[in-house]
Amino acid sequence: MRTISYIPKLVCTAVVILLCPLLSYGQHSPEKKYQQDPVKYDTTTKLFKTAYLPKAPVKAPNIVIIMLDDVGFSTAGSFGGLAETPVFDSLAKNGLKYTNFHTTALCAPSRAALLTGRNHHSVHMGHFTETAFDAAGYDSYMPFEKATIAEVLRENGYNTFAVGKWHLTPLADRTAAGPFNRWPTGRGFDRFYGFLESATDQYYPVLWEGITRARVDTGKGTHLTTMLADRAIDYIRNQHKANPQKPFFLYFTPGAVHSPLQTDKQWIDKYKGKFDMGWDKYRELVLANQKRLGVVPAYVTLPPRNEKIAPWESLSADEKKVMARAMEAHAGFLSQTDHEIGRVINYLKQIGQLENSVVMVIIGDNGATKYTADIPGVPEGMEKASHEERVKAALENIDQIGRKNFKGDIPLGWTQATNAPFKLWKGDANAEGGTHNPMILYAPGFIKENGGIRNQYVHLIDVWPTVMELIKAKVPASVNGYQQAPVEGTSFVYTLNDPAAKDRHTLQYYESGASRALYKDGWKVEAYHHQGQSYLKDTWELYDMQHDFNEHFNLAAKYPEKVKELRTWFEIEAKKYHVYPLHDSWFPANKYLQISDSREKEAQEDE
């Protein structure tokens, strides 16, 4: 009898397994119901309307969201940096710059927040997909009850394209065997061309098209960002030829400027000698630029050089050459990315769609990275060599820094410089250096002021509701059969034509690697977590963000009651969005687990 009693359960389980991929993968399209009497209905005199999927309104705007990777606040020329970004500059000149825009401090959590309009723990992406563990905020299985912007736009008559970095598919699902319902094409994107990991090689990338491994001709020496721009243009071209009236959503996310730092030679040569002044002088120059451009307040001063960074003038002549070359490559990488994005923007202009588009450029999914080598360009196997020997080897290898076989990144001195005027870096969710990134909004159909500055507090989770308000989208109560939970962000459409508008996003928590913060009504409490230490021993600091843009003055001792109040709010938000249990490392427990992928070895075998 026991065997018989289990049969219905097995059958039910099998049915659920078979149906779940269909429910999550297919676009919601129920059977059409007809009211007319089939006997009296005359098909020769009545028009039969075949289309019963939703259609977008006439001239509905295209949506283009571009997110870069690991770019510090003061890297791009648009926000005072010394890397030339003429395309970004043009979009900003004809749109708006948002100077108080925030991310989550880490790449996968930032992307989850952007795409869902919910906090990253709320959609189970507290860490990387590779470091997920079995807790509601961290298992990396983004719930279908919290639809992506692509899923909702598709239900409003849009085509949807994802090109570039994804990094949101659970590790166990990230093979050719699937399941595929949490791949981009399972989360609302009609087309996907890109990589699933946190990074891939810029010349020997591992790429997927849809759910199929893409063939990449590495012999051509084409840079990944060029490949991605080509494919984005192809997707738009094909759709526009088939139905020029149908709007599209393009989510364009190149790997730039995440490591490996690799770019075409001409872009490095463009900056030859331009960073010989060093990282200390760089910070001074860009701060002056930022004040002139109005992207930081006039009162701002630089935080002290981090204790891990040597003064530029203390470096030897050989060290300076190596360090300057790394920054030349870094700036070149960003300029090349700006150029390739420009190709996509120019194509929209050629087909007459740019003026009917909303383009959002988020310059970095977090601040500049702190995970760098101390000396770029040192060959493998020299870990035990002396400092002088490694500098000598790097100098001999200097022409390879930033080129095809380079595996590193810019050194820490440059990452602090490119994060000016903030302290700390990527991964530090407590500090503005981890969470404060530039954003440009180009929306000619909605913005009356060109070249304006907006200082209102905005977070990644606000993008989703902003887009929905702009296009007057209908947000379904159910998407693909899943009842939808509320969106957690706040639309910032109210800021578009009112630079003095009062902030509407007034409460926001942050957490990454147990470092955490809570922003409320212009005040911020934050605690930096030292790995291995009990988080209960972390010290909380207090900042008045309305008068202290880059967290210079810790007011915790002066206002202990405010610290207590905001810490109470953090606990409320943390429990609401599944921040606990805290885990103080986002690196894989298995040190051999790769969180990036490359075809370099097989490409070499093909030669």
ABEGO torsion letter per residue (X at the ends): XAAAAAAAAAAAAAAAAAAAAAAAABBBBBBBBBABBAAABBAAABBBBABABBBBBBGBBBBBBBBBBGBBAAABAAAGBABBBAAAAAAAAABBBBAABBBAGBAAAAAAAAAAGBBAAAAGBABBAAABBBBAAAAGBBBAABBBAAAAAAAAGBBBBBBEBAGABBAAABBAAOBAAABAAAAGBABBBEBABABBBAABBBBBBEABBBBBBAAAGBBAAAAAAAAAAAAAAAAAAABAABBBBBBBBBAOABOBBBBBAAAAAAABGAAAAEAAAAAAAAAAAAAAAGABBAABBBBBBBAABBBAAABBAAAAAAAAAAAAAAAAAAAAAAAAAAAAAAAAAAAGAAAABBBBBBBEABBBBABBBABBGBBBGAAABBAAAAAAAAAAAAAABGBAABABBBBAAAAAAAAOABBEBBGBAABAAAABBBBBBBBAAABABBGBBBABBBBAAAAAAAAAAAAGBBBBABBGGBBBBBBABBBAAAAAABAABBBABABBBBBBGGBBBBBBGGBBBBBBBBBGBBAAABBBBBBBAAABAAGABBAAAABAAAAAAAAAAAAAAAAAAGAOBBBABABBABAABBABBBAAAAAAAAX
